[in-house]
């Protein structure tokens, strides 16, 4: 892999650790990293909402920031997901697949359907109506921002079929290069682009990496160069040329997460990171509502303030929705998590 490597030093006892070793403790700074990444998702979805509505204006730094963040923030979620796969597979292929169906495939399908129905009911208020034709496609290609869960589920399936990481790394590298060789739809470009990050996460886990973000000064240079060249030349976000920058951005995010993990802000971000899944699923609906209201009551408001208001609405109402679902023991049914009763039964 080109670009600086994420620190993968093994724990002293790793060499003698048995295959069925107890599950390693949760890494607090990974939750902090998820918190940072999901905030970036919410903020830049807010920006893109105004951009797609034609109300973002011109002459701001937001396009450059948007390009920069999209190089690495979704890649971080893939590498974090891949990191826990080897341990999850130790519970058995059946239990692993059942868990991924419930926590990845089901929310992607359920919420794709809900969003599409709401989108069509409110068609006159949204930026772009999603057609109801071929609704069955969401079973395989979830709609809207749920593409992430669809891609992730396919990667989970691949790991259930074969645990040969060397093979999957080769496949991921080849697929990554195909994006720049053959013209393809964005749907398939995502599969090709993000696979290498997912496999990298699994490899780091196998080597018992603590994912500390060591080497961040070099990563800063690599990410800066990638942004400068990519944005200036209009390189697509799923191009293989941006992969080094993606890994560099992940290293920087991990370094920042580890640096602040022991502080109050880190604890808050870690708490948010543990709820990144429901935030990702739910945030678009309240943000769309907030954007519509702002357009009616304050159409001339500064773009920065509009993004702040809309993204805050998305975050707050997502957390409220998650809390209500948890209180009513509906997390499993709604695909937003696991109910306490089911967790207790599993243990």
N, C-alpha and C positions, 0 to 999 in steps of 0.2 A: 504494500500500500504506500502510495506517495504521501508526502507530508509528514509532520511529526507524529510519533506514535503515542497513544494514550498509555500512561504508565501502567505496566502490567507485572509488577514485582510480586512474586508469590509469597504467601505467608510461610514462616519457617516450617510449620508442620504440614504444609500442603503436599509434599512429596509422599508422605506416608498416610495421607488421609484416605480412608476407604471410600469406595464408590457410594455406599449408602450412608455417608456421614450425615448428621443432623443438619437441617437447613440453617444456613448461615444467618446471623442477625441482620436486620434491616440496616442498610447504610444510610445514616441520617442525611449526609450531604447529597445523596441521590434524590431524596425527597425534596430537598432545597432546590436542586437542579430542575426537578419537575415543576416546582412552584414557579421558578423563573421562566421556564419554557412555556408553561400554560398561560402566564400573564402576557408573554409576547404573542402567543396565538390570539388571545382575546383582543389585545390592543391593535394588532395588524389586521384582524378580521374587521374590526371597527373601521379602520382606515379604508380597507378595500370596499366596505359597504358604501362609504361616501364616494369613493372613486368610481364604482360601478353605477352609482346613481347620478354621476356627472356633477357632483357638488363638492368635490375635493379641491377645486381650484387649481392654480398652477404656480410655479415658482417656489415651492416649498422643498424641504429636504426629505419629505416623507417617501417619495419614490426610491431614493437611495437607501434610506433606512429599511424600507420594505424589502428591497432586493437583498440587502445585507443579512437581515434576520432570517429570511426564507432559505438562505444557503445552509443554515445549521439547526434551526429550532425544531423542525419536524424530524430531522435526522437524529436528534438527541433522543426523541421518544422511541425511535426504532432501536437504537443501540441499547437503551435502557430496558426495552422489552426483551431483546435478545439475551441480555445479561442473565435474566432469571430462568430462561428456558431449560438449560441443562438440569437444574435442580428440580424444576417442575416435572420433567420427564422421569425422574427417579420414582415418582409416585405411581408410575405405570402408564402405558400409552392410553388405556381406556379412560382413566381418571383425568389424564391430561387433556384429551380431546373433549370430554364432557365439560371440563372447566372452561376451555376456550370457546366452545359453542355457547355457553351461558354468558360469558363475560365479554366476548368480542363479536361473534357472529350475531347473536340475538339482539343486542342493543343497536347494531348497525342496521339490521333489517327493520326492527320495530320503529326506531326513530326516523329512519328514512321515510317510512310510510306516514308517520305522524307529520313530519315536516312537509312532505309533498301534499298531503291533504290540506294542511293549513295554508301552504303556499298557494294552492289553487283557489281556496275560499277567499283569500286576501289578495288575489291576483292584481287588483288595481292599485295596491299599495306597495308591492314588492318590486325590486329592481328587475327581476327576471322570473317569469313563471316557469315552473318545472312541469313538463308534459306528463299526463297520466298514462300515455301510451306505453305499452310494454312494461307495465308495473312489475311484472315478474322478474325483471332484470335486477331489482334491488336484492334478490336472493344471492346474486353473484357479484354484482357491481353496485354497492350502496350509493345512494344519491348524495349530492351536496358535499359538505365537509366530512361526511362519514366514509369517504373513500379511504381515509386513514385506517379505519377499522377493517375494511374489506381487504386492503393490502396486508395488514398485520395478520389477519386470520389465515390468508394463504401462506404466509411465511411460517406460521405456527403449524399448519398442516404439513408443510415440507419437512419440518424438523421431526414430526411424528413418523413420517415415511422413512427417513434416514437420518441418523445422527452423525453421519460422516461430515465433519465440518470442513475438511480439506476439499471435498467434492463441492459442497455448497459455496465455499469461497471462490472456487474456480468458476462455478455457474454465475455467481454474483458479479465477478470481475468482467466476464464476457458480456453479461446482460447490460452492465453499466456502459460498456463501450458501444453497444448496439444503438444507444440513443443518438449518438453522433454520426452513426453510419447510415441508418435507415430512418426515413420519416415515419413517425408513428403517432397515434393518438395519445393525448395526455394521460388517459387511463392506463395505457400499457407502459408509458414512459415512467410512471411512478413505480410500477413493479420493478422495472429494470434499475432505476436509480437508487431506491432505498434498501434493496436487498443487501448490499455490501455493508451497510451500517448495522442491520439486524444480525448478520453473520459475525461481524466484528464484535458485537456485544456478547454473543455466545462464546466466541473464542476467548475473550477477556475473562469471562466467567470460568471457563475451563482451566485457565491459567491462574485462577484465584486473584485476579486483579482487584484492587480496591478502588480503581478508577479515580485517582487523585488529581488528574489534570497536570501532572508533572511536565515541565517543558513549555509552560504557557508563553514565555517571551518569544520563543520561536513560532509558536502557534499564532501569536498576534501578528507577526510579520507575514506568515502564510495567508491568514484570513484577509489581512489588509490588501495584499497583492491580488488575491482572488477577487475581492470586491472591486478593486480598481480596474483590473482587466475585464472582468465579467460584465460589470455595469457599463463600462465605456464601450465595449464591443457588442453589447446586447446579447450575450450568451444566455441561452435558456436555462431556467432554474433546475432542470433535470439533466443537464449536460454532464458527462463524465468529467469535464474539465473543472467542475466545481466541487468534486468529491474531496480533494485535499483541503479546500476551504471549509467543507462541511466538518471534517474531522478536526480541523484547527478550531473552529467555532465551538465544537463540543468540548475540547480540551479547556478552552477559556471559560466556558460555562461551568465546567466541573471545578476549575481552580477558584472561581468566584464563589461557587456554592460551598466549597470546603472552607474558604476563608471566613465566611459569614455564618457558618452553621452553628457556632456557639453563641451567637448574639441573638438578641430579641427578634431582629428583622429576619434572621435565618430561621428561627423557630416558627415565625408566622408563615414564611415561605414554605417551610417543610410541611406545615399543617395544610396549606393550600395544595401543595404537591401531592399529598396523600388523597386529595379529592380532585385530582386533575381529570380523571375519567368523566365524572358527572359534569364538571365544568365544561369539558370539551363537547359533551353531548348536548347540553342545555343552553349554552350561552348565546347562540344565534337568535333564538326567539325573543328574549328580552332586549337584545341589542337592536333588532329590527324594529320593535315597538318604540324604543327610545329614539331611534333615528327618525321615524315617521313623526313622532311628537315634536321633536326639535325642528324638523322641517316646517312644521305648521306654526310653532310659537316663536322660534328664534332662527329664521332662515339665514340671517346675516352673521350669526355667531362665529367667532374665530374657529378655524378648523381644529386647532390643538384642543380647545375647550370642548368642542363637540366630540372629539375622539375620547377625551377623558370622561365625559358624561356617559357616553354610550358604552364604553368598555367597562366602566364601573357598574353600570346597570347590568351588563352581561354577567359579571363576576358575582355581584351580590345576589341577584335573583337565581342564579344557578346554584349557589350555596344554600339559599332558602329552599329551593326545590329539592335538593338532595336531603336536607335536614327533615323535610316533611315526609319524603319517601322512607327515610330511615325510621322516623317515629312511627309510621304506619306499617312497618315491616314489608315495604313494597320494593326494596332495592333489587332483589333478584328478579321479580316480575318485570320491573321497568328497565332492567339491564344496567342500573346505575351502580351496582355493587353487590355485596353479599349480605343478606340479613343476619343479624346476630344469632338467631336460632339455628340457621344452617351452618354457621361457622362453629357453633358449639357442638352440633351433631357431628361435624366432620372431625372434630378433635376428640 
